[in-house]
C-alpha cells in the first residue's frame, strides 16, 4: 500500500482547479476535497438566510449552526446537497467576500486540515499549499489567462442555459483576481515550493497527465 499523501492545487478563479483535482483524485484513488465549494456553501447560506456579508458577527453566529460535508462527490450543507446551487456568478462573488472574513477562514481551514490529517487527499483552493496544507507532499499552482478563464466559464454557463455575457464574466474574473490577491488575510499566492502549470493552451487531459506524472515520479509504495 502506498504511503498517505496530500496534494495541493492552488490558482485563480476559473483556472480549472476543481476539474483537474477531481480527475487526478480519481486516477490516484484518493479523496477530493473541494475547498472552494466550502466557501461557496457559506456564501450561499448567507444569501439564503439574508445575512449581510459585511456583518462578521452575524456570519460567525451562522457558522455555529452550519455543517458542511462531502459524500459521494456531493457537497452537503446542513444535510442538503447543494452542488448546482452554488455554481453561479452571484455565489462566486459572495464566496470571495466571505472568504476574506477571519472567522469563516478559521472554521473552514480547521476542517480542511482535519480532513488532510485523516487520509490521502487532494485539495484545491487559493492558499492550500501556502497556508492550509503547508507540508503537503505535492503542490501545484494552476493558472491560465483571464481571457481563457472567462471563455471557459462562459461556455460552462451557456451549456447550463444560464443567461450570461462574456464581457461581464471577464470583468468579474478580473475583479475577483484583484480582490483575492490583495486581501489582507491569506491572499491568493503561489507557494514557494509549488510547481506552476499554465493551462491557457492545454486541455484537461493534458494537464491531468502532467500532474499525475509529477506525482508518480516520487510517490512510492
Secondary structure, 3 states (H helix, E strand, C coil): CCCCCEEEEECCCCCCHHHHHHHHHHHHCCEEEEHHHHHHHHHHHHHHHCCCCCCHHHHHHHHCCCCEEEECCEEEECCEECCHHHCCHHHHHHHHHHHCCHHHHHHHHHHHHHHHHHCCEEEEECCHHHHHCCCCCEEEEEECCHHHHHHHHHHHHHHCCCCCCHHHHHHHHHHHHHHHHHCCCCCCCCCCCCEEEECCCCCHHHHHHHHHHHHHCCCCC
